[in-house]
Amino acid sequence: MQIEGKVAFVTGASRGIGRAIALTLAEAGADVAVNYAGNAAAAEEVAAEIRKMGRRALILQGDVSQTEAAASMLDAVVAEFGRCDILVNNAGITRDGLLMRMKEEDWDAVLNTNLKGVFNCTKAALKYMMKQRAGKIVNIASVVGIMGNAGQANYAAAKAGCIGFTKSVAKEVASRGITVNAVAPGLIATDMTSILPEKVIEEMAAGIPLKRAGQPVDVAKAVLFLVSDDAAYITGQTLNVDGGMVM
Amino acid sequence: MTTFEKVRDITVEQLSVDADEVKMESTFIDDLGADSLDIVELIMAFEEEFNVEIPDEVAEKIRTVKDAVELLDK
């Protein structure tokens, strides 16, 4: 199996893309720590599925935008599993709205969870990965961070920030055998996009070369590749999983 | 264990050098081959071992093993 015996920590893994990532990594042989912010029941389900596969699972409630919480969670992962090989920064929220009407708290909330959360978790994980002289970090960005999207100035800023962060940290820690990459999903069928009006989704799908929205597992498979040894010579990269939406 | 011995052991582990290479006058960067990441990790290891916080402006001034030992002795 691709990542047999590795220990992975996935943030925002109770639903959507995070859930698919957690399950895909477990399927490929990893023990997985599942972080969630609010949905305990959903997180329990994900953990149960991981255990059914014969892998170990740990559920960690925590808000990644809080520095202390992020640090405690990584400490808990290492306390439980002895190490942390893989970090997937997936936790993310949206607070859409046109800039002229965007409240300060909607800007702050999205930047705090989607970008500062990545900073917090990465810093906490690197404390262990640097000593291990090995690690794989994947940040879930978004094509919106590359091409922009009206109504998502905050989300786009955070995701674009994520990409810059990925490159910088990749350069900093490469000498320690740690790779840092990003995956930029396009239109993926999750709770986050299901709130969009059907007409909007149809229009978007029509503009995608592969003519459909993607599934969470499409993103998860890309993440699996990047955290496996097959991607050992790949770092600082952003891999779009968007059906060709952005080239 | 003396402060020097603790600093030496941490340095040996972090920089993969021999214990006898670590003298009071040794500079971390030139003599012992530390890169910028090594320095960060060394400072963190000193902080953990001696249970202190070393602010950046202070850390920047540590060039030799002697600098580290004198700082941590305080």
Chai-1 contact restraints between the chains, C-beta under 6 A:
chainA,res_idxA,chainB,res_idxB,connection_type,confidence,min_distance_angstrom,max_distance_angstrom,comment,restraint_id
